[in-house]
């Protein structure tokens, strides 16, 4: 009946908007951080904010990183018995484009290299690419919150729009398209600032 139709309509909507998941996540993250900061105004220091947010972000990230690396190791051992070859050879060539290389694994563990170098954006687990983006916003949030309080939410959203448009225009001017450098830009805060600022 109506429940099945509503469920079907909802899943259809979700699948059609699936490629906008990061945009929705960025908007919801900005709203949730702002609501939390407004409720706790004056009761949480910047160091407490960083400790809480970084713990909530980094512990699951490192757990996901470790699970991914452990899975690569198990599959590499399986491939030794199934196909031959050395552990290192099987481990290094699993996943996407040498994501098992030691320097890529270390870049993924340390997080910041993922932001600084295109080859490390998906290091080693591609699904975790957005974590460095969120880390950038967590580090900037106390300053951004003060700017919102000073200029107001509408002006802040407008400034976020301008920043995102300027950086995207620069990307197009410099590289010829938004898809340049394999959408590496999507992991850097200026390009997604409007989504977070809304």
Secondary structure as GFF3:
##gff-version 3
##sequence-region A 1 198
A	DSSP	alpha_helix	2	16	.	.	.	ID=ss1
A	DSSP	three_ten_helix	18	20	.	.	.	ID=ss2
A	DSSP	alpha_helix	21	39	.	.	.	ID=ss3
A	DSSP	alpha_helix	46	83	.	.	.	ID=ss4
A	DSSP	alpha_helix	87	92	.	.	.	ID=ss5
A	DSSP	alpha_helix	102	110	.	.	.	ID=ss6
A	DSSP	alpha_helix	112	116	.	.	.	ID=ss7
A	DSSP	three_ten_helix	118	120	.	.	.	ID=ss8
A	DSSP	three_ten_helix	126	128	.	.	.	ID=ss9
A	DSSP	alpha_helix	130	151	.	.	.	ID=ss10
A	DSSP	alpha_helix	153	175	.	.	.	ID=ss11
A	DSSP	three_ten_helix	180	187	.	.	.	ID=ss12
A	DSSP	alpha_helix	189	197	.	.	.	ID=ss13
###
